Amino acid sequence: MPATPAVPNGKRPTLADVASRAGVSTALVSIVMRGAKGAGQATRERVLQAAREIGYRPDARARLLRSHRSHLLGVQFGLQHPFHSDLVEGIYAAAEPAGYQIALSAVAAGRGEQRAVETLLDDRCEALILLGPQAPAARLAELAGQLPVVSVARRLRPSVPGLEVVRTADDEGAGQAVDHLVALGHRDIAHIDGGRAPGAADRRRGYRTAMNRHGLGELIRILPGGLTEEEGAEAARTLSATRPRPTAVLAFNDRCATGVLDLFLRSGVAVPGDISVVGFDDSHLARLAHIDLTTVGQDIARLAGLAVGRAVARLEGAEIPAGEQVITPRLVVRGTSAPPPLKADPGRARPVCSTATTPTTPRNTGSAPRRTRPPD
């Protein structure tokens, strides 16, 4: 039966509490906790046992601050973005083996980027990793002049001196999505835009370029959208009322695509029977069985690893490659894309052949139910 903790009022145990419990001096406890020489094996074990009994844990951050290093990487992320959550998980996995801890600061509806960054600076973070920052380039340059800063998932033109950039080739990813849909037989493919969000301009350009490459420039259709389910649903509402309705849609991201799926389900539009839907990011949201979303996957582990690696390299004075680090995305085919319906828009013939490349990512053949039109 464990001993009763010796610390009153629920306060955090201290070295003095451990010393009292073990019957030794505070200086000897400090020696044991630092792993330094000067304590016999029996004494060391008695001190460690006392620490376990009262729940004492060394304050690693305080110890680092005393050494004038925090070994703390500050991460700014969007609270409502599933893709950012996945990136944070990857950053933790990359930072801990490198000997660094993570401090998180969220951007939310009532909390802007400036406040999020100020909190990280107040915590004495040694470097910043900013996920999808929307701050002006001048502000990013100001930060990069103070400490190492890595921007993830945003292209910056012109480049900001001192700022590290790690991003996905968003234009290439949008092109992969269009190629996939054209290979299935689609011609009338719409794109729900991401507005001014990081990556939106590149995805918009990639969509246009791919449509023109397939000779479908006259069918280019870009709808206002955004990052959220609500914005995706609003764009889908417009598509539902459009005639002729496109047979496929590329959404800005997975959240937006989820809003599209929800609106179509409520409106009796079958996916993929009546219209195919493709997202972007391959966040954990897309992988849920009841969503089963075809999407453009960003290499989360690679992005996170490069972001941490560049921040640590700057802190440790190591050499790093100059310029952006741009990662190639990959198409992930699941259950929301299929050939267009034969009955769709009789005046538009399905192409006999296409210059599109058949996707190499295997289709998910899991047990998720196929979406069908609800009975009348």
Helices and strands as residue ranges (DSSP letters): G 8-10, H 15-22, H 26-34, H 41-54, H 60-66, E 72-78, H 82-95, G 96-98, E 101-107, H 113-122, E 127-131, H 137-144, E 149-152, E 163-168, H 170-184, E 189-192, H 200-213, G 217-219, E 221-223, H 229-240, E 248-250, H 254-267, E 276-281, E 294-297, H 300-316, E 325-327, E 330-332
